[in-house]
Amino acid sequence: MPSMTSSIADFAPGHSLAQTLAEADASSVALTFWKSATAEMRDYGIDAYLGDLNVAIDDLGGRASLVGLCQGGWLAAAYAARFPGKVARLVLAGAPIDPGTAESRITQALAAVPPAAVESLVAMTGGRISGALSLALWSQRMDDEYSAEAALQCAGDSTLNERFDAWNARTVDLPGVYFLEVAEWLFRENRLARGCFPALGRSARLSNIKAPMFVLAAAEDEIVALPQALAAKSLCRATSVAVRVEPGRHLSLFMGQRMLGGAWRDIARWLKGGGGGALRKAPAARSRVRP
């Protein structure tokens, strides 16, 4: 999501995933984050980000557990499929793993915009997509989806609400090549779920993932439809996949008070090798499934 800078995982005390994991002693926590693409980055594609992640993991000793949030989830899954020996455990939260299973705001937005139109936009903007434009294309925001109360899962005070509104108004510019590759390869062509996703010279096949996985999803998520996230269970056949579905919307997965105090504390224990509290029966998906 273009508006999600590093603070989505470290928004404020009581609403910080990084703090939750650190306090649960889930070993060392290293936080990666998006920065606005400069003009020199206009040709960066998915491989550039996979390569950066690979270097970071090498710097951390060559093997690590990955926690991928939203768009970072599919990227982490692609990395784990490309380098199965380098990932110890894998957590996917609100990640669109199989966009072909159900419609979402992103797939609906892309269906309304021909690929040639997106390419023209990238060309007209000097090879980059502005954060404001990509946010409009991806999410088609609605006030109730992005309200402070829905995201933070608490009434909050005026200062916290103002902080959220300021955070939500910030956007990150993306490299045009990356934007086009994600739009075409992940969402239109569904290559990750089909096992033909290009990743640093090879196809990343989800069936190659060896790391134990934990999938966290929100029952009312309108950005990533529930079936899109839960598809990891059937697609990652070479490993065990724990699934937990919680009440809430998309942003509450990463900064919601109840989510952090419940599901993420269980995930922190799971990352250390414990499985208590990991599983919860998924409710029936409400999204319309494509034929």
TIKOLLO-722186 format. One record per residue: x, y, z of N, C-alpha, C in turn; residue in one letter. Coordinates in steps of 0.1 Angstrom, whole numbers, padded with zeros to 4 digits, always signed. Example, Ala and Ser with C-alpha at 12.3 -4.5 7.8 and 13.67 -1.06 7.14 Angstrom:
<atoms>
+0132-0057+0078+0123-0045+0078+0132-0033+0078A+0128-0022+0071+0137-0011+0071+0129+0000+0079S
</atoms>
This chain:
<atoms>
+0008-0012+0000+0000+0000+0000+0009+0012+0000M+0007+0022-0009+0016+0033-0010+0017+0042+0002P+0006+0043+0010+0006+0052+0021+0013+0046+0033S+0017+0033+0032+0022+0026+0044+0038+0027+0045M+0043+0037+0052+0057+0038+0054+0060+0029+0066T+0073+0030+0071+0077+0021+0081+0068+0021+0093S+0061+0033+0096+0054+0034+0108+0041+0025+0108S+0038+0019+0097+0027+0009+0098+0030-0002+0108I+0043-0005+0109+0047-0016+0119+0052-0010+0132A+0052+0004+0133+0057+0010+0145+0050+0024+0146D+0037+0023+0147+0029+0036+0146+0030+0044+0158F+0027+0038+0170+0026+0045+0182+0026+0035+0194A+0030+0039+0206+0030+0030+0217+0016+0024+0219P+0015+0011+0220+0003+0004+0221-0003+0000+0207G+0003+0006+0197-0001+0003+0183+0011+0000+0174H+0021-0007+0180+0033-0010+0173+0036-0025+0172S+0036-0030+0160+0039-0044+0158+0054-0047+0162L+0063-0038+0159+0077-0040+0162+0078-0041+0177A+0071-0032+0184+0072-0032+0199+0066-0045+0205Q+0055-0050+0199+0049-0062+0204+0059-0074+0202T+0065-0075+0191+0074-0086+0188+0087-0085+0197L+0092-0073+0199+0104-0071+0207+0100-0074+0222A+0089-0070+0227+0085-0073+0241+0083-0087+0243E+0079-0094+0233+0076-0109+0234+0089-0117+0233A+0100-0110+0231+0113-0116+0230+0113-0126+0218D+0108-0121+0207+0108-0130+0195+0122-0128+0187A+0133-0129+0195+0146-0127+0190+0148-0113+0185S+0159-0110+0178+0161-0097+0172+0151-0093+0162S+0147-0081+0162+0137-0076+0152+0143-0065+0143V+0144-0068+0130+0149-0058+0120+0137-0054+0112A+0135-0040+0111+0124-0035+0104+0128-0029+0090L+0122-0034+0080+0124-0028+0066+0112-0019+0063T+0115-0009+0055+0104+0000+0052+0106+0006+0038F+0095+0012+0033+0095+0018+0019+0099+0033+0020W+0107+0037+0011+0110+0051+0009+0105+0055-0005K+0102+0068-0007+0097+0073-0020+0108+0071-0030S+0104+0066-0042+0114+0063-0053+0119+0077-0058A+0132+0078-0060+0138+0089-0066+0138+0087-0082T+0141+0097-0089+0142+0096-0103+0152+0085-0108A+0162+0083-0100+0172+0073-0103+0167+0059-0101E+0156+0058-0094+0150+0045-0091+0138+0041-0100M+0136+0049-0111+0124+0047-0119+0124+0033-0126R+0136+0027-0128+0137+0014-0135+0138+0002-0125D+0136+0005-0112+0136-0006-0102+0124-0014-0104Y+0126-0027-0105+0115-0037-0105+0114-0046-0093G+0106-0056-0094+0105-0065-0082+0118-0071-0079I+0126-0075-0089+0139-0081-0086+0148-0072-0077D+0147-0059-0079+0155-0049-0071+0152-0051-0056A+0139-0052-0053+0135-0053-0039+0138-0067-0034Y+0137-0077-0042+0140-0091-0037+0156-0091-0035L+0163-0085-0043+0178-0084-0041+0182-0077-0029G+0175-0066-0026+0178-0058-0013+0174-0067-0001D+0163-0074-0002+0159-0083+0009+0169-0094+0011L+0175-0099+0000+0185-0110+0001+0197-0105+0008N+0202-0093+0004+0213-0087+0010+0211-0085+0025V+0199-0080+0029+0196-0078+0043+0197-0091+0051A+0191-0101+0045+0192-0114+0052+0206-0120+0053I+0214-0118+0043+0228-0122+0044+0235-0114+0055D+0232-0101+0056+0238-0093+0067+0234-0098+0080D+0222-0104+0081+0217-0109+0094+0222-0123+0097L+0230-0128+0089+0235-0142+0091+0232-0152+0081G+0223-0148+0071+0220-0158+0060+0207-0165+0062G+0201-0164+0073+0188-0171+0075+0180-0163+0085R+0167-0161+0083+0159-0153+0092+0144-0157+0090A+0136-0153+0100+0122-0154+0099+0117-0141+0093S+0107-0143+0084+0101-0131+0077+0087-0129+0081L+0084-0116+0084+0070-0112+0087+0066-0102+0076V+0057-0106+0067+0053-0098+0056+0039-0092+0057G+0038-0079+0056+0025-0072+0058+0020-0067+0045L+0008-0071+0042+0001-0067+0030+0010-0070+0017C+0013-0059+0010+0022-0061-0002+0035-0067+0001Q+0040-0064+0013+0053-0071+0017+0051-0086+0020G+0038-0090+0021+0036-0104+0024+0038-0113+0011G+0033-0108+0000+0035-0116-0012+0050-0115-0016W+0057-0104-0013+0071-0103-0016+0079-0113-0008L+0075-0114+0005+0082-0123+0014+0079-0137+0010A+0067-0140+0005+0064-0154+0001+0072-0157-0012A+0073-0147-0021+0081-0150-0033+0096-0152-0030A+0101-0145-0020+0115-0147-0015+0117-0160-0009Y+0107-0165-0001+0108-0178+0006+0107-0189-0005A+0100-0187-0015+0099-0197-0026+0112-0197-0034A+0118-0185-0036+0130-0184-0044+0142-0189-0036R+0143-0187-0023+0154-0190-0014+0149-0198-0002F+0143-0210-0004+0137-0217+0007+0146-0220+0019P+0159-0221+0016+0168-0224+0027+0172-0212+0036G+0168-0200+0032+0172-0188+0039+0161-0183+0048K+0149-0189+0048+0138-0185+0056+0135-0195+0067V+0135-0192+0079+0133-0201+0090+0118-0202+0093A+0111-0191+0094+0096-0191+0096+0091-0180+0088R+0078-0181+0084+0072-0171+0075+0058-0167+0080L+0056-0154+0083+0043-0149+0087+0038-0140+0075V+0026-0143+0071+0019-0134+0061+0007-0128+0067L+0006-0115+0067-0005-0108+0073-0012-0100+0062A-0025-0103+0059-0032-0095+0050-0025-0095+0036G-0020-0106+0032-0012-0107+0019-0020-0113+0008A-0020-0106-0004-0027-0111-0015-0019-0122-0022P-0021-0135-0018-0013-0146-0024-0019-0151-0037I-0032-0151-0037-0039-0156-0049-0050-0147-0053D-0047-0136-0060-0058-0126-0063-0069-0132-0072P-0066-0143-0078-0076-0149-0087-0088-0156-0080G-0087-0157-0067-0097-0164-0059-0110-0156-0057T-0108-0143-0056-0119-0134-0053-0116-0120-0057A-0126-0112-0059-0124-0098-0062-0121-0090-0050E-0113-0079-0052-0110-0070-0041-0109-0056-0047S-0107-0046-0039-0106-0032-0045-0095-0031-0055R-0084-0038-0052-0073-0037-0062-0076-0044-0075I-0082-0056-0075-0085-0062-0087-0096-0055-0095T-0105-0049-0087-0116-0042-0094-0110-0029-0100Q-0101-0022-0094-0095-0010-0099-0087-0013-0112A-0080-0024-0111-0072-0028-0123-0080-0032-0135L-0092-0039-0132-0101-0043-0142-0106-0031-0150A-0107-0019-0143-0113-0007-0149-0102+0001-0157A-0089-0003-0155-0079+0005-0162-0071-0004-0171V-0071-0002-0184-0064-0011-0193-0049-0009-0191P-0041-0020-0193-0026-0020-0191-0020-0008-0199P-0024-0005-0211-0018+0005-0218-0020+0019-0212A-0031+0021-0205-0033+0033-0198-0024+0035-0186A-0021+0024-0179-0012+0025-0168+0002+0028-0173V+0006+0021-0184+0019+0024-0190+0021+0038-0195E+0010+0044-0200+0010+0058-0204+0012+0067-0192S+0005+0064-0181+0007+0072-0169+0021+0072-0164L+0027+0060-0164+0041+0059-0160+0050+0067-0169V+0048+0066-0182+0056+0074-0191+0055+0089-0189A+0042+0093-0187+0040+0108-0185+0045+0113-0172M+0047+0105-0162+0052+0109-0149+0067+0107-0147T+0074+0105-0158+0089+0103-0158+0093+0090-0152G+0085+0080-0153+0090+0066-0149+0086+0063-0135G+0079+0072-0128+0075+0069-0114+0059+0071-0113R+0054+0064-0103+0040+0066-0100+0039+0073-0087I+0032+0084-0087+0031+0092-0074+0023+0084-0064S+0026+0086-0051+0019+0079-0041+0004+0082-0041G+0000+0094-0044-0014+0098-0044-0021+0090-0055A-0015+0089-0066-0022+0082-0077-0022+0067-0075L-0011+0061-0070-0012+0046-0067-0021+0043-0056S-0022+0052-0046-0032+0049-0036-0046+0049-0041L-0049+0058-0050-0062+0059-0056-0065+0047-0064A-0055+0042-0072-0057+0030-0081-0058+0018-0073L-0050+0016-0062-0050+0004-0055-0062+0002-0046W-0065+0013-0038-0074+0010-0027-0087+0017-0028S-0089+0027-0037-0102+0034-0038-0107+0036-0024Q-0100+0044-0016-0103+0045-0001-0117+0049+0002R-0122+0044+0013-0135+0048+0019-0132+0052+0033M-0140+0062+0037-0137+0068+0050-0138+0058+0061D-0148+0049+0061-0149+0040+0072-0138+0030+0073D-0132+0026+0061-0121+0017+0060-0108+0023+0067E-0106+0036+0065-0094+0042+0070-0096+0051+0081Y-0107+0050+0089-0109+0058+0101-0099+0053+0111S-0095+0062+0120-0086+0059+0131-0092+0048+0140A-0105+0049+0143-0111+0039+0152-0111+0025+0146E-0114+0024+0133-0113+0011+0126-0099+0005+0126A-0090+0014+0123-0076+0009+0121-0069+0006+0135A-0071+0014+0145-0065+0013+0157-0072+0004+0167L-0085+0001+0164-0094-0007+0172-0095-0001+0187Q-0096+0012+0187-0099+0019+0200-0104+0033+0197C-0111+0039+0206-0116+0052+0204-0105+0062+0203A-0095+0060+0211-0083+0069+0210-0086+0083+0215G-0076+0092+0215-0078+0106+0219-0076+0115+0206D-0078+0128+0208-0076+0136+0196-0062+0136+0191S-0052+0135+0199-0038+0135+0195-0035+0123+0187T-0040+0111+0192-0037+0099+0184-0045+0099+0171L-0057+0104+0171-0065+0104+0159-0058+0114+0148N-0053+0125+0153-0046+0134+0144-0034+0128+0139E-0027+0121+0147-0015+0114+0143-0018+0104+0132R-0029+0096+0134-0033+0087+0123-0037+0094+0110F-0044+0104+0111-0049+0111+0099-0037+0117+0092D-0026+0122+0099-0014+0127+0092-0007+0115+0086A-0006+0104+0093+0001+0092+0087-0006+0087+0075W-0019+0087+0075-0027+0082+0064-0027+0091+0052N-0024+0104+0054-0023+0113+0043-0009+0113+0036A+0001+0107+0042+0014+0106+0036+0014+0094+0025R+0021+0097+0015+0022+0087+0004+0036+0085+0000T+0039+0074-0007+0052+0071-0011+0052+0069-0026V+0061+0075-0034+0062+0073-0048+0068+0060-0051D+0064+0053-0061+0069+0040-0065+0076+0040-0079L+0086+0032-0080+0092+0031-0094+0081+0026-0104P+0081+0031-0116+0071+0027-0126+0072+0013-0129G+0085+0008-0131+0087-0006-0135+0081-0016-0124V+0084-0013-0112+0078-0021-0101+0063-0021-0101Y+0057-0009-0102+0043-0008-0102+0037-0016-0114F+0042-0015-0125+0037-0022-0137+0039-0037-0135L+0050-0042-0130+0052-0056-0128+0042-0062-0117E+0040-0054-0107+0030-0059-0097+0016-0060-0102V+0013-0049-0110-0001-0049-0116-0003-0060-0125A+0007-0063-0134+0005-0074-0144+0008-0087-0138E+0020-0089-0132+0024-0103-0128+0016-0108-0117W+0014-0100-0107+0007-0105-0094-0008-0105-0096L-0013-0093-0100-0028-0092-0100-0035-0096-0113F-0030-0091-0124-0037-0095-0137-0035-0109-0141R-0022-0113-0140-0018-0127-0145-0017-0137-0135E-0017-0133-0122-0017-0142-0111-0006-0152-0111N+0006-0147-0114+0017-0156-0116+0022-0163-0103R+0021-0156-0092+0026-0162-0080+0018-0175-0076L+0005-0174-0077-0003-0185-0074-0002-0196-0085A+0001-0192-0097+0003-0202-0108+0016-0209-0108R+0026-0204-0100+0039-0210-0100+0048-0206-0111G+0046-0194-0116+0055-0189-0127+0059-0174-0125C+0061-0171-0112+0064-0157-0109+0079-0155-0110F+0084-0146-0119+0098-0143-0121+0105-0137-0108P+0115-0144-0104+0122-0139-0092+0137-0141-0093A+0145-0131-0096+0159-0132-0097+0164-0143-0106L+0158-0144-0118+0163-0154-0128+0156-0167-0128G+0147-0170-0118+0140-0182-0117+0126-0180-0114R+0118-0190-0116+0104-0190-0112+0102-0193-0097S+0095-0184-0090+0093-0187-0076+0080-0195-0074A+0081-0207-0070+0070-0216-0068+0067-0217-0053R+0054-0214-0050+0050-0214-0036+0052-0228-0030L+0051-0238-0039+0052-0252-0034+0066-0255-0030S+0076-0246-0033+0090-0248-0028+0092-0243-0014N+0083-0236-0008+0085-0230+0005+0086-0241+0015I+0097-0241+0023+0099-0251+0033+0096-0246+0047K+0097-0233+0049+0095-0227+0062+0081-0229+0067A+0079-0232+0080+0066-0232+0086+0060-0218+0084P+0047-0218+0081+0040-0205+0078+0028-0203+0088M+0026-0190+0090+0015-0185+0098+0008-0175+0089F-0005-0177+0086-0013-0167+0078-0023-0160+0088V-0022-0147+0088-0031-0139+0096-0040-0131+0086L-0053-0131+0088-0062-0124+0079-0073-0117+0087A-0079-0107+0081-0090-0099+0088-0103-0103+0081A-0113-0106+0088-0125-0111+0083-0132-0101+0074A-0131-0088+0077-0137-0077+0070-0127-0069+0061E-0116-0076+0057-0106-0069+0049-0112-0066+0035D-0112-0054+0031-0117-0050+0018-0106-0047+0008E-0093-0047+0013-0082-0044+0004-0077-0058-0001I-0075-0067+0008-0071-0081+0004-0083-0090+0008V-0090-0095-0002-0102-0104+0001-0097-0116+0008A-0105-0121+0017-0101-0132+0026-0096-0144+0018L-0103-0149+0007-0098-0160+0000-0084-0158-0006P-0081-0145-0010-0068-0142-0015-0057-0145-0005Q-0059-0142+0007-0049-0144+0018-0049-0159+0022A-0060-0165+0023-0061-0179+0028-0056-0189+0018L-0055-0185+0006-0050-0194-0005-0036-0200-0002A-0029-0193+0007-0015-0199+0010-0016-0213+0016A-0027-0216+0022-0029-0229+0029-0028-0240+0019K-0034-0238+0007-0035-0249-0003-0023-0248-0013S-0017-0236-0014-0007-0235-0024+0007-0238-0019L+0009-0237-0006+0022-0240+0000+0022-0254+0006C+0023-0263-0003+0020-0277+0001+0032-0284+0007R+0043-0279+0007+0055-0286+0012+0058-0282+0027A+0049-0274+0033+0051-0270+0047+0038-0270+0054T+0039-0268+0068+0027-0266+0076+0023-0252+0075S+0010-0249+0075+0005-0236+0074-0006-0234+0085V-0003-0226+0095-0013-0222+0105-0021-0210+0100A-0034-0210+0103-0043-0199+0098-0050-0194+0109V-0051-0180+0110-0059-0174+0120-0067-0162+0113R-0080-0161+0115-0088-0151+0110-0094-0143+0121V-0092-0130+0122-0096-0122+0133-0107-0111+0128E-0116-0107+0136-0125-0096+0132-0117-0084+0130P-0120-0076+0120-0113-0064+0117-0112-0061+0103G-0106-0049+0100-0103-0045+0086-0088-0045+0083R-0085-0041+0072-0071-0043+0067-0061-0036+0076H-0062-0024+0079-0052-0017+0087-0051-0022+0101L-0062-0027+0106-0062-0032+0120-0053-0044+0122S-0050-0051+0111-0041-0062+0111-0027-0058+0116L-0023-0046+0113-0010-0042+0116-0008-0032+0128F-0019-0025+0131-0018-0015+0142-0030-0015+0151M-0039-0025+0150-0051-0025+0159-0047-0030+0173G-0052-0023+0183-0049-0026+0197-0053-0041+0200Q-0065-0045+0196-0069-0059+0200-0060-0069+0192R-0057-0066+0179-0050-0075+0171-0036-0077+0177M-0029-0066+0181-0016-0067+0186-0015-0073+0200L-0026-0071+0208-0026-0077+0221-0030-0092+0221G-0036-0096+0210-0040-0110+0210-0033-0118+0199G-0037-0117+0187-0031-0126+0176-0016-0124+0175A-0011-0112+0176+0004-0110+0173+0012-0115+0185W+0007-0115+0197+0014-0121+0208+0015-0136+0206R+0004-0142+0201+0005-0156+0198+0015-0159+0187D+0015-0150+0177+0024-0152+0166+0039-0151+0171I+0041-0141+0180+0055-0140+0186+0059-0153+0192A+0050-0159+0200+0053-0172+0206+0056-0183+0195R+0048-0182+0185+0050-0192+0173+0063-0190+0167W+0067-0177+0165+0080-0175+0159+0092-0181+0167L+0090-0182+0180+0100-0188+0189+0099-0203+0189K+0089-0209+0182+0088-0223+0182+0076-0229+0189G+0068-0220+0196+0056-0225+0202+0044-0223+0193G+0034-0232+0195+0022-0232+0187+0010-0228+0194G+0010-0225+0207-0002-0222+0214-0010-0210+0209G-0023-0212+0207-0031-0201+0203-0030-0198+0189G-0023-0206+0181-0021-0202+0167-0033-0203+0158A-0041-0214+0160-0051-0216+0150-0065-0211+0155L-0072-0206+0146-0086-0202+0149-0094-0205+0136R-0106-0211+0137-0113-0214+0125-0117-0202+0117K-0115-0203+0104-0118-0192+0095-0133-0191+0092A-0139-0179+0093-0152-0178+0090-0154-0179+0075P-0166-0181+0071-0169-0182+0056-0166-0169+0049A-0159-0170+0038-0156-0158+0031-0168-0151+0025A-0168-0138+0026-0179-0130+0021-0177-0125+0007R-0164-0125+0002-0161-0120-0011-0167-0129-0022S-0170-0122-0033-0176-0130-0044-0164-0137-0052R-0166-0150-0053-0155-0158-0059-0157-0158-0074V-0146-0156-0081-0147-0156-0096-0150-0170-0101R-0156-0171-0112-0158-0185-0118-0145-0190-0124P
</atoms>
